[in-house]
């Protein structure tokens, strides 16, 4: 009740000026003798009066709409900040850095998503790209991220996490289709026909072993020393939404993230970014340049890539951009053995104290 009462004066104030201008125009027409004359001069004066009143009304309405739009964008930006919450600098021995840039620069809202969570099953990460961008993509991002944040703790297998994301997306799209067409009263037959989300799931165990499930997303790059190469070259599954997942889902082993190695996850807006001549952004070449600089930290890699992207596109990218960098900062300690012991000691992992690389 208090909120309703608080809003009433603002609405009254917003309507007061248009009402006053309209009343002045009507009063002039009914009362002023000049408005009832048929001479050319009288008509010019009357036309000027009504033109001024109409222009004032249009400007007033325009300003009100701009204020409303700014408020909507502000709320949408706050909602996305809550969804894409800042990641910790370190997660279970991994140094982490992430950032996103929306194609809708005025709204600061994008359709890209990412998250990294330490679980009892290992560190699990997701990066995805919702079809489209802007305010309409926020609901889909919320559905996928919300499902991921619960499933990574509940599900021991990565394929079951992906199925949870697929069900959450389908449920969200059905509800959205029902809201968009409430008059039919029928359950939508195929609400996901034109909607999809690319998703890459990664699991990094304490030994650095990587397994992945990829649904239509670009494979990340593995940075090992000065070598930059795709993490895998296998064909991904179709994006979530248009097609059902296969009956059997086998996570793909992708090697190891050794101490000192880094993973660079990104959305397709990075590789699809073009310069004024239509040339695509050379991501692998930019990464090779990044690993030549010291120190090689996720934060430094992120700064280098965003600087190169802004220089390449002159700040006018056509799609949302998201980057997520994971670096293994764990150290391996060799286990000592008594003299005469048989076999070879297996390296163990140790997570050092957090350090600030910025």
C-alpha positions as a Markdown table, in Angstrom:
| # | Residue | x | y | z |
|---|---|---|---|---|
| 1 | Unk | 0.0 | 0.0 | 0.0 |
| 2 | Unk | 2.8 | 2.4 | 0.9 |
| 3 | Unk | 4.5 | 1.8 | -2.5 |
| 4 | Unk | 1.3 | 2.5 | -4.3 |
| 5 | Unk | 0.8 | 5.8 | -2.4 |
| 6 | Unk | 4.4 | 6.7 | -3.1 |
| 7 | Unk | 4.0 | 6.2 | -6.8 |
| 8 | Unk | 0.8 | 8.3 | -7.2 |
| 9 | Unk | 2.5 | 11.7 | -6.8 |
| 10 | Unk | 5.1 | 10.9 | -9.5 |
| 11 | Unk | 2.4 | 9.8 | -11.9 |
| 12 | Unk | 0.3 | 13.0 | -11.1 |
| 13 | Unk | 3.4 | 15.1 | -11.6 |
| 14 | Unk | 4.2 | 13.4 | -14.9 |
| 15 | Unk | 0.6 | 14.1 | -16.2 |
| 16 | Unk | 0.4 | 17.6 | -14.8 |
| 17 | Unk | 2.4 | 19.3 | -17.6 |
| 18 | Unk | 0.6 | 17.7 | -20.5 |
| 19 | Unk | -2.8 | 18.4 | -19.0 |
| 20 | Unk | -1.8 | 22.1 | -18.4 |
| 21 | Unk | -0.6 | 22.4 | -22.0 |
| 22 | Unk | -3.7 | 20.8 | -23.3 |
| 23 | Unk | -5.9 | 23.1 | -21.1 |
| 24 | Unk | -4.0 | 26.2 | -22.4 |
| 25 | Unk | -4.6 | 25.2 | -26.0 |
| 26 | Unk | -8.3 | 24.5 | -25.5 |
| 27 | Unk | -8.7 | 27.7 | -23.5 |
| 28 | Unk | -7.0 | 29.7 | -26.3 |
| 29 | Unk | -9.2 | 28.2 | -28.9 |
| 30 | Unk | -12.5 | 28.8 | -27.0 |
| 31 | Unk | -11.8 | 32.1 | -25.3 |
| 32 | Unk | -9.2 | 34.1 | -27.4 |
| 33 | Unk | -11.0 | 36.2 | -30.0 |
| 34 | Unk | -7.9 | 35.9 | -32.3 |
| 35 | Unk | -8.4 | 32.1 | -32.5 |
| 36 | Unk | -11.9 | 32.6 | -34.0 |
| 37 | Unk | -10.9 | 35.0 | -36.8 |
| 38 | Unk | -10.4 | 33.8 | -40.3 |
| 39 | Unk | -7.6 | 36.1 | -41.4 |
| 40 | Unk | -4.3 | 34.7 | -42.5 |
| 41 | Unk | -2.5 | 36.3 | -39.6 |
| 42 | Unk | -4.9 | 34.9 | -37.0 |
| 43 | Unk | -4.5 | 31.4 | -38.6 |
| 44 | Unk | -0.7 | 31.7 | -38.4 |
| 45 | Unk | -0.8 | 32.7 | -34.8 |
| 46 | Unk | -3.2 | 29.9 | -33.9 |
| 47 | Unk | -1.1 | 27.3 | -35.9 |
| 48 | Unk | 2.0 | 28.5 | -34.0 |
| 49 | Unk | 0.3 | 28.1 | -30.7 |
| 50 | Unk | -0.9 | 24.6 | -31.4 |
| 51 | Unk | 2.5 | 23.7 | -32.9 |
| 52 | Unk | 4.3 | 24.8 | -29.8 |
| 53 | Unk | 1.8 | 22.9 | -27.6 |
| 54 | Unk | 2.2 | 19.7 | -29.7 |
| 55 | Unk | 6.0 | 20.0 | -29.7 |
| 56 | Unk | 6.1 | 20.4 | -26.0 |
| 57 | Unk | 3.9 | 17.4 | -25.5 |
| 58 | Unk | 6.0 | 15.2 | -27.8 |
| 59 | Unk | 9.2 | 16.3 | -26.0 |
| 60 | Unk | 7.7 | 15.7 | -22.6 |
| 61 | Unk | 6.5 | 12.2 | -23.6 |
| 62 | Unk | 9.9 | 11.5 | -25.1 |
| 63 | Unk | 11.7 | 12.4 | -21.9 |
| 64 | Unk | 9.3 | 10.3 | -19.9 |
| 65 | Unk | 10.0 | 7.3 | -22.2 |
| 66 | Unk | 13.7 | 7.8 | -22.0 |
| 67 | Unk | 13.6 | 7.9 | -18.2 |
| 68 | Unk | 11.6 | 4.7 | -18.2 |
| 69 | Unk | 14.0 | 3.0 | -20.6 |
| 70 | Unk | 17.0 | 4.0 | -18.5 |
| 71 | Unk | 15.3 | 2.6 | -15.4 |
| 72 | Unk | 14.5 | -0.7 | -17.2 |
| 73 | Unk | 18.1 | -1.0 | -18.4 |
| 74 | Unk | 19.4 | -0.2 | -14.9 |
| 75 | Unk | 17.3 | -3.0 | -13.4 |
| 76 | Unk | 18.3 | -5.4 | -16.1 |
| 77 | Unk | 21.9 | -4.6 | -15.6 |
| 78 | Unk | 21.5 | -5.2 | -11.8 |
| 79 | Unk | 19.8 | -8.5 | -12.6 |
| 80 | Unk | 22.6 | -9.7 | -14.8 |
| 81 | Unk | 25.2 | -8.6 | -12.2 |
| 82 | Unk | 23.4 | -10.9 | -9.7 |
| 83 | Unk | 23.3 | -13.7 | -12.3 |
| 84 | Unk | 26.9 | -13.4 | -13.5 |
| 85 | Unk | 28.2 | -12.8 | -10.0 |
| 86 | Unk | 31.9 | -12.1 | -9.6 |
| 87 | Unk | 34.0 | -15.2 | -9.4 |
| 88 | Unk | 36.5 | -15.8 | -6.6 |
| 89 | Unk | 40.1 | -15.2 | -7.6 |
| 90 | Unk | 41.0 | -18.7 | -6.6 |
| 91 | Unk | 38.9 | -21.9 | -6.6 |
| 92 | Unk | 40.4 | -25.1 | -5.2 |
| 93 | Unk | 43.9 | -24.2 | -6.4 |
| 94 | Unk | 42.8 | -22.7 | -9.7 |
| 95 | Unk | 43.4 | -19.0 | -10.4 |
| 96 | Unk | 40.3 | -17.6 | -12.1 |
| 97 | Unk | 39.4 | -14.5 | -14.1 |
| 98 | Unk | 36.3 | -13.8 | -16.2 |
| 99 | Unk | 34.5 | -10.9 | -17.9 |
| 100 | Unk | 31.8 | -10.3 | -20.4 |
| 101 | Unk | 30.9 | -7.5 | -22.7 |
| 102 | Unk | 27.4 | -7.0 | -24.2 |
| 103 | Unk | 26.8 | -6.1 | -27.8 |
| 104 | Unk | 24.1 | -3.8 | -26.5 |
| 105 | Unk | 26.5 | -1.4 | -24.9 |
| 106 | Unk | 23.8 | 1.0 | -23.7 |
| 107 | Unk | 21.9 | -1.8 | -21.8 |
| 108 | Unk | 25.0 | -3.6 | -20.5 |
| 109 | Unk | 23.0 | -6.9 | -20.8 |
| 110 | Unk | 24.3 | -9.9 | -22.7 |
| 111 | Unk | 23.2 | -13.5 | -23.4 |
| 112 | Unk | 26.5 | -15.1 | -22.4 |
| 113 | Unk | 26.9 | -17.0 | -19.2 |
| 114 | Unk | 29.7 | -18.6 | -17.2 |
| 115 | Unk | 30.3 | -20.1 | -13.7 |
| 116 | Unk | 33.0 | -22.1 | -11.9 |
| 117 | Unk | 32.2 | -24.1 | -8.7 |
| 118 | Unk | 34.3 | -26.3 | -6.5 |
| 119 | Unk | 32.5 | -29.5 | -5.6 |
| 120 | Unk | 33.3 | -32.9 | -4.1 |
| 121 | Unk | 33.4 | -34.2 | -7.7 |
| 122 | Unk | 36.1 | -31.7 | -8.8 |
| 123 | Unk | 36.0 | -28.2 | -10.1 |
| 124 | Unk | 33.1 | -27.8 | -12.5 |
| 125 | Unk | 32.8 | -25.0 | -15.0 |
| 126 | Unk | 30.2 | -23.9 | -17.6 |
| 127 | Unk | 30.3 | -21.3 | -20.3 |
| 128 | Unk | 27.4 | -20.8 | -22.7 |
| 129 | Unk | 25.8 | -18.5 | -25.2 |
| 130 | Unk | 22.1 | -17.8 | -25.4 |
| 131 | Unk | 20.6 | -17.1 | -28.8 |
| 132 | Unk | 20.2 | -13.4 | -29.1 |
| 133 | Unk | 21.2 | -10.7 | -26.6 |
| 134 | Unk | 19.8 | -8.0 | -24.5 |
| 135 | Unk | 17.1 | -8.0 | -21.9 |
| 136 | Unk | 15.2 | -10.9 | -23.4 |
| 137 | Unk | 18.1 | -13.3 | -22.8 |
| 138 | Unk | 18.3 | -12.7 | -19.1 |
| 139 | Unk | 15.5 | -15.2 | -18.3 |
| 140 | Unk | 17.2 | -18.0 | -20.2 |
| 141 | Unk | 20.6 | -17.2 | -18.6 |
| 142 | Unk | 18.9 | -17.4 | -15.2 |
| 143 | Unk | 17.3 | -20.8 | -16.0 |
| 144 | Unk | 20.5 | -22.4 | -17.2 |
| 145 | Unk | 22.8 | -21.0 | -14.5 |
| 146 | Unk | 20.3 | -21.7 | -11.7 |
| 147 | Unk | 20.1 | -25.3 | -12.8 |
| 148 | Unk | 23.9 | -25.6 | -13.1 |
| 149 | Unk | 24.6 | -24.3 | -9.6 |
| 150 | Unk | 22.3 | -26.9 | -8.1 |
| 151 | Unk | 23.2 | -29.8 | -10.3 |
| 152 | Unk | 26.9 | -29.7 | -10.0 |
| 153 | Unk | 26.6 | -30.5 | -6.3 |
| 154 | Unk | 23.8 | -33.0 | -6.6 |
| 155 | Unk | 25.0 | -35.1 | -9.6 |
| 156 | Unk | 28.1 | -37.2 | -9.5 |
| 157 | Unk | 28.3 | -37.6 | -13.3 |
| 158 | Unk | 28.8 | -34.7 | -15.8 |
| 159 | Unk | 26.3 | -36.2 | -18.2 |
| 160 | Unk | 23.6 | -36.0 | -15.6 |
| 161 | Unk | 24.5 | -32.3 | -15.0 |
| 162 | Unk | 23.9 | -31.6 | -18.7 |
| 163 | Unk | 20.5 | -33.4 | -18.6 |
| 164 | Unk | 19.5 | -31.2 | -15.7 |
| 165 | Unk | 20.4 | -28.1 | -17.7 |
| 166 | Unk | 18.5 | -29.4 | -20.8 |
| 167 | Unk | 15.3 | -30.0 | -18.7 |
| 168 | Unk | 15.6 | -26.6 | -17.0 |
| 169 | Unk | 15.9 | -24.9 | -20.4 |
| 170 | Unk | 12.9 | -26.8 | -21.9 |
| 171 | Unk | 10.8 | -25.9 | -18.9 |
| 172 | Unk | 11.7 | -22.3 | -19.1 |
| 173 | Unk | 10.9 | -22.1 | -22.8 |
| 174 | Unk | 7.6 | -23.8 | -22.3 |
| 175 | Unk | 6.6 | -21.3 | -19.6 |
| 176 | Unk | 7.7 | -18.4 | -21.7 |
| 177 | Unk | 5.7 | -19.6 | -24.7 |
| 178 | Unk | 2.7 | -20.0 | -22.5 |
| 179 | Unk | 3.1 | -16.4 | -21.2 |
| 180 | Unk | 3.5 | -15.0 | -24.7 |
| 181 | Unk | 0.3 | -16.8 | -25.9 |
| 182 | Unk | -2.0 | -17.0 | -22.9 |
| 183 | Unk | -5.2 | -16.9 | -24.9 |
| 184 | Unk | -4.8 | -20.3 | -26.5 |
| 185 | Unk | -4.9 | -22.1 | -23.2 |
| 186 | Unk | -3.0 | -25.0 | -24.8 |
| 187 | Unk | 0.4 | -26.4 | -24.0 |
| 188 | Unk | 2.9 | -25.3 | -26.6 |
| 189 | Unk | 3.9 | -28.1 | -29.0 |
| 190 | Unk | 7.4 | -27.0 | -29.7 |
| 191 | Unk | 8.4 | -23.9 | -27.7 |
| 192 | Unk | 12.1 | -24.5 | -28.4 |
| 193 | Unk | 11.9 | -24.5 | -32.2 |
| 194 | Unk | 13.8 | -21.2 | -32.6 |
| 195 | Unk | 15.6 | -21.0 | -29.2 |
| 196 | Unk | 18.9 | -22.6 | -28.3 |
| 197 | Unk | 21.8 | -22.3 | -25.9 |
| 198 | Unk | 25.4 | -23.5 | -26.6 |
| 199 | Unk | 26.9 | -25.0 | -23.5 |
| 200 | Unk | 30.4 | -26.3 | -22.6 |
| 201 | Unk | 30.7 | -28.3 | -19.4 |
| 202 | Unk | 34.2 | -29.0 | -17.9 |
| 203 | Unk | 35.2 | -31.0 | -14.9 |
| 204 | Unk | 38.8 | -30.7 | -13.5 |
| 205 | Unk | 39.7 | -33.3 | -10.9 |
| 206 | Unk | 42.3 | -32.8 | -8.1 |
| 207 | Unk | 45.0 | -34.4 | -10.4 |
| 208 | Unk | 44.2 | -31.9 | -13.2 |
| 209 | Unk | 42.4 | -34.5 | -15.4 |
| 210 | Unk | 39.8 | -32.7 | -17.7 |
| 211 | Unk | 36.5 | -34.2 | -18.9 |
| 212 | Unk | 34.1 | -32.2 | -21.0 |
| 213 | Unk | 30.7 | -32.2 | -22.6 |
| 214 | Unk | 30.2 | -29.8 | -25.5 |
| 215 | Unk | 26.8 | -28.8 | -27.0 |
| 216 | Unk | 27.6 | -26.6 | -29.9 |
| 217 | Unk | 30.1 | -24.4 | -28.2 |
| 218 | Unk | 33.7 | -23.5 | -29.3 |
| 219 | Unk | 36.4 | -25.6 | -27.7 |
| 220 | Unk | 38.6 | -23.7 | -25.3 |
| 221 | Unk | 42.3 | -23.2 | -25.8 |
| 222 | Unk | 44.9 | -24.9 | -23.6 |
| 223 | Unk | 48.0 | -22.8 | -22.9 |
| 224 | Unk | 51.0 | -24.9 | -21.9 |
| 225 | Unk | 54.1 | -22.8 | -21.7 |
| 226 | Unk | 54.3 | -21.0 | -25.0 |
| 227 | Unk | 52.2 | -23.7 | -26.8 |
| 228 | Unk | 48.6 | -22.7 | -27.6 |
| 229 | Unk | 46.3 | -25.4 | -29.0 |
| 230 | Unk | 42.5 | -26.3 | -28.8 |
| 231 | Unk | 41.7 | -28.5 | -25.9 |
| 232 | Unk | 39.9 | -31.0 | -28.2 |
| 233 | Unk | 39.0 | -31.3 | -31.9 |
| 234 | Unk | 36.0 | -33.6 | -31.5 |
| 235 | Unk | 32.7 | -32.6 | -33.1 |
| 236 | Unk | 30.4 | -31.1 | -30.5 |
| 237 | Unk | 26.8 | -32.2 | -29.8 |
| 238 | Unk | 23.9 | -29.9 | -31.1 |
| 239 | Unk | 23.1 | -26.9 | -28.9 |
| 240 | Unk | 20.5 | -27.4 | -26.1 |
| 241 | Unk | 17.0 | -26.7 | -27.2 |
| 242 | Unk | 16.3 | -27.7 | -30.8 |
| 243 | Unk | 17.1 | -31.4 | -30.5 |
| 244 | Unk | 16.9 | -33.9 | -27.6 |
| 245 | Unk | 20.1 | -35.1 | -26.0 |
| 246 | Unk | 21.3 | -38.6 | -27.1 |
| 247 | Unk | 20.3 | -41.5 | -24.9 |
| 248 | Unk | 24.0 | -42.1 | -24.0 |
| 249 | Unk | 26.2 | -39.2 | -23.1 |
| 250 | Unk | 29.9 | -40.0 | -22.6 |
| 251 | Unk | 32.0 | -37.2 | -21.3 |
| 252 | Unk | 35.1 | -36.7 | -23.4 |
| 253 | Unk | 38.6 | -37.1 | -21.7 |
| 254 | Unk | 40.6 | -34.0 | -22.7 |
| 255 | Unk | 44.0 | -34.6 | -21.1 |
| 256 | Unk | 45.4 | -32.8 | -18.1 |
| 257 | Unk | 45.6 | -29.2 | -16.9 |
| 258 | Unk | 49.1 | -29.4 | -15.4 |
| 259 | Unk | 50.5 | -26.9 | -12.9 |
| 260 | Unk | 51.3 | -23.7 | -14.8 |
| 261 | Unk | 48.9 | -24.5 | -17.6 |
| 262 | Unk | 45.8 | -22.3 | -18.4 |
| 263 | Unk | 42.5 | -22.8 | -20.1 |
| 264 | Unk | 40.8 | -20.0 | -22.1 |
| 265 | Unk | 37.1 | -20.5 | -22.5 |
| 266 | Unk | 35.2 | -18.1 | -24.7 |
| 267 | Unk | 31.9 | -17.5 | -26.6 |
| 268 | Unk | 31.7 | -17.3 | -30.4 |
| 269 | Unk | 31.4 | -13.5 | -30.2 |
| 270 | Unk | 35.2 | -13.5 | -29.7 |
| 271 | Unk | 36.2 | -15.3 | -32.9 |
| 272 | Unk | 33.3 | -13.7 | -34.9 |
| 273 | Unk | 34.4 | -10.2 | -34.1 |
| 274 | Unk | 35.4 | -8.3 | -37.3 |
| 275 | Unk | 37.3 | -5.3 | -38.1 |
| 276 | Unk | 36.4 | -2.5 | -40.5 |
| 277 | Unk | 37.6 | -4.7 | -43.5 |
| 278 | Unk | 35.5 | -7.7 | -42.3 |
| 279 | Unk | 38.4 | -9.8 | -41.0 |
| 280 | Unk | 37.8 | -12.1 | -38.1 |
| 281 | Unk | 39.6 | -11.6 | -34.8 |
| 282 | Unk | 42.7 | -13.9 | -34.7 |
| 283 | Unk | 42.1 | -15.4 | -31.3 |
| 284 | Unk | 44.9 | -18.0 | -31.4 |
| 285 | Unk | 47.5 | -15.5 | -32.5 |
| 286 | Unk | 46.4 | -13.1 | -29.7 |
| 287 | Unk | 46.8 | -15.9 | -27.2 |
| 288 | Unk | 50.3 | -16.7 | -28.5 |
| 289 | Unk | 51.2 | -13.1 | -28.0 |
| 290 | Unk | 49.7 | -13.2 | -24.5 |
| 291 | Unk | 51.8 | -16.1 | -23.3 |
| 292 | Unk | 55.0 | -14.3 | -24.3 |
| 293 | Unk | 54.3 | -11.7 | -21.7 |
| 294 | Unk | 55.2 | -12.1 | -18.1 |
| 295 | Unk | 53.6 | -12.9 | -15.7 |
| 296 | Unk | 51.2 | -15.3 | -17.4 |
| 297 | Unk | 48.1 | -15.0 | -15.1 |
| 298 | Unk | 44.4 | -15.2 | -15.9 |
| 299 | Unk | 44.1 | -11.5 | -15.2 |
| 300 | Unk | 46.9 | -10.6 | -17.6 |
| 301 | Unk | 45.5 | -12.9 | -20.3 |
| 302 | Unk | 42.1 | -11.3 | -19.9 |
| 303 | Unk | 43.4 | -7.8 | -20.2 |
| 304 | Unk | 45.5 | -8.6 | -23.3 |
| 305 | Unk | 42.6 | -10.3 | -25.1 |
| 306 | Unk | 40.1 | -7.5 | -24.3 |
| 307 | Unk | 42.6 | -4.8 | -25.4 |
| 308 | Unk | 43.2 | -6.7 | -28.7 |
| 309 | Unk | 39.5 | -7.2 | -29.2 |
| 310 | Unk | 38.7 | -3.5 | -28.7 |
| 311 | Unk | 41.5 | -2.5 | -31.0 |
| 312 | Unk | 40.3 | -5.0 | -33.7 |
| 313 | Unk | 36.7 | -4.0 | -33.6 |
| 314 | Unk | 37.2 | -0.3 | -32.5 |
| 315 | Unk | 34.7 | -1.0 | -29.7 |
| 316 | Unk | 31.8 | -1.9 | -32.1 |
| 317 | Unk | 31.4 | -5.7 | -31.8 |
| 318 | Unk | 28.2 | -7.2 | -33.2 |
| 319 | Unk | 27.8 | -10.0 | -30.6 |
| 320 | Unk | 28.2 | -10.5 | -26.9 |
| 321 | Unk | 31.6 | -11.5 | -25.7 |
| 322 | Unk | 32.6 | -13.6 | -22.7 |
| 323 | Unk | 36.0 | -14.9 | -21.6 |
| 324 | Unk | 36.8 | -17.2 | -18.7 |
| 325 | Unk | 40.4 | -18.1 | -17.9 |
| 326 | Unk | 41.4 | -20.9 | -15.5 |
| 327 | Unk | 45.1 | -21.5 | -14.5 |
| 328 | Unk | 46.3 | -24.4 | -12.5 |
| 329 | Unk | 48.4 | -22.9 | -9.7 |
| 330 | Unk | 48.7 | -26.1 | -7.7 |
| 331 | Unk | 52.2 | -27.5 | -7.1 |
| 332 | Unk | 53.3 | -31.1 | -7.2 |
| 333 | Unk | 55.3 | -32.5 | -4.3 |
| 334 | Unk | 57.2 | -35.7 | -4.8 |
| 335 | Unk | 56.5 | -38.2 | -2.0 |
| 336 | Unk | 59.7 | -39.5 | -0.4 |
| 337 | Unk | 60.2 | -43.2 | 0.1 |
| 338 | Unk | 62.3 | -45.2 | 2.4 |
| 339 | Unk | 65.5 | -46.7 | 0.9 |
| 340 | Unk | 64.9 | -50.1 | -0.6 |
| 341 | Unk | 61.2 | -49.4 | -1.3 |
| 342 | Unk | 59.9 | -50.7 | -4.5 |
| 343 | Unk | 58.0 | -48.8 | -7.2 |
| 344 | Unk | 57.8 | -45.1 | -8.0 |
| 345 | Unk | 56.2 | -42.5 | -5.9 |
| 346 | Unk | 53.1 | -40.9 | -7.5 |
| 347 | Unk | 53.1 | -37.1 | -7.4 |
| 348 | Unk | 50.6 | -35.6 | -5.1 |
| 349 | Unk | 48.9 | -32.2 | -5.5 |
| 350 | Unk | 49.2 | -29.4 | -3.0 |
| 351 | Unk | 47.3 | -26.2 | -3.0 |
| 352 | Unk | 49.5 | -23.3 | -2.0 |
| 353 | Unk | 48.4 | -20.3 | -0.1 |
| 354 | Unk | 46.4 | -17.8 | -2.3 |
| 355 | Unk | 48.5 | -15.1 | -3.9 |
| 356 | Unk | 47.4 | -11.9 | -5.6 |
| 357 | Unk | 48.6 | -11.8 | -9.2 |
| 358 | Unk | 47.0 | -8.5 | -10.0 |
